Amino acid sequence: MIKIIYLIFFLSVLLTIASANDKFLLSSLDEAQVLSKDTKKPILLIFGADYCVHCGKLKHDLLNKDLEESADNYIICYMDIQTNPDLKKKYGVSIIPDSRIIKSDK
């Protein structure tokens, strides 16, 4: 029952995002993992930081390009390493921007 409630909540969040600007870019790994598990899609986890010029350009491009095709294949999640230092360490990120693909069964 709780899984169904979470699924409905996260799908409503995605629908809100999609209807607002037709873009799919999550900023919560927890949300991405729930969606990945439910949809069986891998997560494209992108690491960056506000101070990084290249990361800002990448994030801008992700937000301003049509991600519909990619969103069909991946759950796309952008993580700021300044606000998520544990994830930076967990995934061994030493240079940004960086990315990882996480399979839905992991």
C-alpha positions as CSV (number, residue, x, y, z in Angstrom):
1,M,0.0,0.0,0.0
2,I,2.8,2.4,0.9
3,K,4.6,1.6,-2.4
4,I,1.4,2.5,-4.3
5,I,1.2,5.8,-2.5
6,Y,4.8,6.6,-3.2
7,L,4.3,5.7,-6.9
8,I,1.3,7.9,-7.2
9,F,3.1,10.8,-5.4
10,F,6.2,10.6,-7.6
11,L,4.2,10.1,-10.8
12,S,2.2,13.2,-9.9
13,V,5.5,15.1,-9.3
14,L,6.7,14.0,-12.7
15,L,3.5,14.9,-14.4
16,T,3.6,18.4,-12.8
17,I,7.2,18.8,-14.0
18,A,6.2,17.5,-17.5
19,S,3.2,19.7,-17.8
20,A,5.0,22.8,-16.5
21,N,7.9,22.6,-19.0
22,D,8.1,19.2,-20.6
23,K,11.4,18.5,-19.0
24,F,12.5,15.6,-16.9
25,L,15.4,16.4,-14.6
26,L,15.2,15.2,-11.0
27,S,17.4,16.5,-8.2
28,S,16.7,13.8,-5.6
29,L,18.4,10.4,-5.9
30,D,15.7,8.9,-3.5
31,E,13.0,9.9,-6.0
32,A,15.0,8.7,-8.9
33,Q,15.6,5.3,-7.2
34,V,11.9,4.8,-6.5
35,L,11.0,5.7,-10.1
36,S,13.8,3.5,-11.4
37,K,12.6,0.5,-9.3
38,D,9.0,1.1,-10.4
39,T,9.7,1.6,-14.1
40,K,12.7,-0.7,-14.4
41,K,14.7,2.1,-16.1
42,P,18.3,2.9,-15.2
43,I,19.2,6.2,-13.6
44,L,21.5,8.6,-15.4
45,L,23.1,10.3,-12.4
46,I,24.9,13.5,-13.3
47,F,27.2,15.3,-10.8
48,G,28.0,19.0,-10.9
49,A,28.2,22.1,-8.7
50,D,27.0,25.7,-8.8
51,Y,30.5,27.1,-9.0
52,C,31.5,24.9,-12.0
53,V,31.0,26.8,-15.3
54,H,30.9,23.6,-17.4
55,C,28.3,22.1,-15.0
56,G,26.1,25.1,-15.3
57,K,26.3,24.9,-19.1
58,L,25.4,21.2,-18.9
59,K,22.5,21.7,-16.6
60,H,21.3,24.6,-18.7
61,D,21.5,22.4,-21.8
62,L,19.6,19.6,-20.0
63,L,16.9,21.9,-19.0
64,N,16.5,23.6,-22.3
65,K,16.8,20.6,-24.7
66,D,14.1,18.1,-25.5
67,L,14.8,15.2,-23.1
68,E,11.7,13.3,-24.1
69,E,13.7,10.5,-25.9
70,S,16.2,10.2,-23.1
71,A,13.5,10.3,-20.5
72,D,12.0,7.3,-22.2
73,N,15.2,5.3,-21.5
74,Y,16.5,6.8,-18.3
75,I,15.5,8.5,-15.1
76,I,17.7,11.6,-15.3
77,C,19.0,13.0,-12.0
78,Y,21.3,16.0,-11.5
79,M,23.2,16.1,-8.1
80,D,25.0,19.1,-6.8
81,I,28.2,17.7,-5.0
82,Q,28.2,20.7,-2.6
83,T,24.8,19.7,-1.2
84,N,25.5,15.9,-1.6
85,P,29.1,15.3,-0.5
86,D,28.3,11.7,0.6
87,L,27.1,10.8,-2.9
88,K,30.2,12.4,-4.3
89,K,32.3,10.1,-2.1
90,K,30.1,7.0,-2.6
91,Y,30.5,7.2,-6.4
92,G,34.1,8.3,-6.4
93,V,33.5,11.6,-8.2
94,S,36.8,13.6,-8.4
95,I,36.2,15.8,-11.4
96,I,32.9,17.5,-12.4
97,P,30.8,17.3,-14.4
98,D,30.7,13.6,-14.1
99,S,28.0,10.9,-14.5
100,R,27.1,7.4,-13.6
101,I,24.5,5.0,-14.9
102,I,22.8,3.1,-12.1
103,K,20.8,0.0,-13.0
104,S,17.3,-0.2,-11.5
105,D,18.1,-3.5,-9.8
106,K,21.1,-2.1,-7.9
